Amino acid sequence: VAGNPLDGVILVGSEMNDSIIRMMHQIKAPIVVIDNPMYYEQVDSVVMANEEIAFDAVSYLSKLGYDQIGYFKSSIRIANFERREIGYQTALDKLPCKAGVSISLTPTLKGAYEDMKAYLQHSSDLLSAAFFADNDTIALGAMKALQEAGFRIPEDISIIGIDDIPFSAINTPSLTTMRISRSTIGKMAVDILLKRIKNNKSPYFHMQITGQLVERNSTGKKFETERV
């Protein structure tokens, strides 16, 4: 790279830490970071509006009639998950619902499944009939363990995730989720980078892309799904 100057760089910043950010600033070409808000950094960024997306997900569960909403929380905390937790907590503050149990799960299908299975071996009382998950992978892993333990979804527990990964649509039951338009994020990143290449002195952009609710079969209205 040192011998081949770049016109511009798009970086995926999902797991960027302080040391990587310091290295990033050594790049002399214009940069746009995606998947990390880059707060307080003099660099352009395009991210999903994590707080708003999480708020909308919890709001959807609240509108279904749930007044206690639990949290399938990633055990690995990255910028996206930190902002989603803020959105979850904000929803609890502003909506007519309160926090249910929070369960820490590894953000992989196998990890979330095994962690949920271990949790259920010690406690089968989840204290909530609805759960918000940090992402689809966590939601799907948890769902498998819950089903094996005898819980019906959504009859006993409604679950919503974030991302709309392909497996969400074909899982049984299919997963209700908040869809993120990755193509829109990519297009915006390219547009901003081209503008930055033309004018490196313009104000920095911190763009956020909202999500879209995709209703499937892992959620249902509370009065229709309560155990009889």
C-alpha positions in Angstrom: 0.0 0.0 0.0 2.9 2.4 0.8 4.1 2.3 -2.8 0.6 2.6 -4.3 -1.3 5.7 -3.1 -5.0 5.2 -2.6 -7.8 7.5 -3.8 -9.9 6.5 -0.9 -10.7 3.8 1.6 -13.9 2.2 3.0 -13.2 0.4 6.3 -15.5 -2.0 8.0 -15.3 -0.9 11.7 -17.5 -3.4 13.5 -14.8 -4.4 15.9 -12.5 -1.4 15.8 -10.7 -0.5 19.0 -8.4 2.4 20.0 -5.3 0.8 18.6 -6.9 0.2 15.2 -8.3 3.7 15.2 -4.8 5.1 15.7 -3.5 3.0 12.8 -6.4 4.2 10.7 -5.3 7.8 11.2 -2.0 6.9 9.6 -3.7 6.3 6.3 -3.3 9.4 4.1 -6.2 8.8 1.8 -9.8 9.9 2.5 -11.6 7.3 4.6 -15.2 6.3 5.3 -15.9 3.9 8.1 -19.0 1.7 8.0 -20.6 -0.3 10.9 -19.0 2.0 13.6 -20.3 5.5 14.4 -16.8 6.9 15.1 -18.1 9.3 17.6 -15.6 12.1 18.4 -13.4 11.1 15.4 -12.6 13.4 12.4 -13.7 10.8 9.9 -16.8 10.1 7.8 -19.0 7.2 8.9 -22.2 5.4 7.8 -23.9 3.1 10.3 -27.2 1.5 11.1 -29.2 3.6 13.5 -28.8 1.0 16.3 -30.5 2.9 19.1 -33.6 3.7 17.0 -33.7 0.2 15.5 -33.6 -1.4 19.0 -36.2 1.1 20.2 -38.5 0.2 17.3 -38.1 -3.5 18.0 -39.0 -3.2 21.7 -41.9 -0.8 20.7 -43.3 -3.5 18.4 -43.3 -6.0 21.2 -45.0 -3.5 23.5 -47.7 -2.9 20.9 -48.3 -6.6 20.8 -49.4 -6.3 24.5 -46.2 -7.3 26.3 -45.5 -5.2 29.4 -42.3 -7.0 30.4 -39.6 -7.5 27.8 -36.5 -9.4 28.4 -33.1 -9.1 26.7 -30.9 -11.7 24.9 -27.7 -9.8 25.3 -24.5 -10.5 23.5 -21.7 -11.5 25.8 -19.2 -9.8 23.5 -19.8 -6.1 23.5 -19.1 -4.1 20.3 -20.2 -0.6 19.3 -23.4 -1.9 17.6 -24.5 -3.9 20.6 -23.7 -1.1 23.0 -26.0 1.3 21.1 -28.7 -1.3 20.8 -28.7 -1.8 24.5 -29.2 2.0 24.9 -32.2 1.8 22.5 -33.6 -1.1 24.5 -33.2 0.8 27.8 -34.7 4.0 26.3 -37.7 2.0 25.1 -38.3 0.7 28.6 -38.1 4.2 30.0 -40.5 5.7 27.4 -43.0 2.9 26.8 -45.5 1.2 29.1 -43.3 -1.8 29.7 -40.5 -2.8 32.0 -37.4 -4.9 31.8 -37.6 -8.7 32.0 -34.7 -11.0 32.6 -31.4 -10.2 30.8 -29.5 -13.3 29.6 -26.0 -13.1 28.3 -25.4 -15.2 25.2 -22.4 -15.8 22.9 -23.2 -14.1 19.5 -22.9 -17.3 17.4 -25.6 -19.8 16.7 -23.8 -22.6 18.6 -22.7 -20.4 21.4 -26.1 -18.8 21.9 -27.8 -22.3 21.8 -25.3 -23.7 24.4 -25.5 -20.7 26.7 -29.3 -20.7 26.6 -29.4 -24.4 27.2 -27.1 -24.0 30.2 -29.3 -21.2 31.6 -32.4 -23.3 31.3 -30.8 -26.1 33.2 -30.7 -23.8 36.2 -33.8 -21.7 35.7 -36.9 -22.5 33.6 -38.7 -19.4 34.7 -37.8 -16.7 32.2 -39.9 -14.0 33.9 -40.8 -12.6 30.4 -43.1 -13.7 27.6 -41.2 -11.5 25.0 -37.5 -11.0 24.3 -35.5 -8.6 22.3 -32.2 -10.0 21.0 -29.1 -8.1 20.0 -29.1 -9.8 16.6 -30.7 -12.6 14.7 -27.9 -15.1 15.4 -28.4 -14.8 19.1 -32.2 -15.0 18.7 -32.0 -18.2 16.6 -29.6 -20.0 18.9 -31.7 -19.1 21.9 -34.9 -20.3 20.1 -33.5 -23.7 19.4 -32.6 -24.2 23.1 -36.0 -22.9 24.2 -37.9 -25.2 21.8 -35.9 -28.2 23.0 -36.8 -27.3 26.6 -40.5 -27.4 25.7 -41.3 -23.7 25.1 -43.5 -22.9 22.2 -42.7 -19.9 20.0 -44.6 -17.6 19.9 -47.3 -19.3 22.0 -45.1 -19.1 25.1 -42.4 -16.6 24.2 -42.2 -14.0 21.4 -38.8 -13.1 20.1 -37.5 -10.4 17.8 -34.0 -10.0 16.4 -32.0 -7.5 14.3 -30.3 -7.9 10.9 -32.6 -10.2 8.8 -29.9 -12.8 8.0 -31.0 -15.3 5.4 -31.6 -18.1 7.9 -34.2 -16.0 9.7 -36.7 -16.5 7.0 -36.4 -20.3 6.8 -36.1 -21.1 10.5 -39.0 -22.9 12.1 -40.7 -20.7 13.2 -39.4 -17.9 11.0 -37.9 -15.0 12.9 -39.4 -11.6 13.3 -36.6 -9.1 12.9 -35.5 -5.6 12.0 -34.1 -5.6 8.4 -30.9 -3.6 7.8 -30.3 -2.5 4.2 -26.6 -3.3 3.8 -26.8 -2.2 0.2 -28.0 1.3 1.2 -25.1 1.6 3.7 -22.6 0.6 1.0 -24.1 3.0 -1.5 -24.0 5.9 1.0 -20.4 5.1 2.0 -19.3 5.2 -1.7 -21.2 8.5 -2.3 -19.7 10.1 0.8 -16.2 8.9 -0.1 -16.5 10.3 -3.6 -17.5 13.7 -2.2 -14.7 13.6 0.3 -12.2 12.9 -2.5 -13.5 15.9 -4.3 -13.4 18.2 -1.3 -11.4 17.1 1.7 -12.2 20.3 3.6 -16.0 19.8 3.9 -17.6 19.0 7.2 -17.6 15.3 8.2 -20.6 13.1 7.7 -22.0 10.7 10.4 -24.9 9.1 8.6 -27.4 6.6 10.1 -29.6 4.2 8.3 -32.8 3.1 10.0 -34.3 -0.4 10.0 -37.5 -2.0 8.6 -39.7 -4.3 10.6 -40.1 -7.8 9.1 -43.0 -9.6 10.8 -42.7 -13.3 10.8 -43.8 -16.2 13.0 -41.7 -15.8 16.2 -44.0 -13.1 17.6 -47.6 -12.9 18.3 -50.1 -10.8 20.3 -49.9 -11.4 24.0 -53.6 -12.3 24.4 -53.2 -14.9 21.6 -50.1 -16.5 22.9 -50.5 -16.7 26.7 -50.2 -20.3 28.0 -53.5 -21.8 29.0 
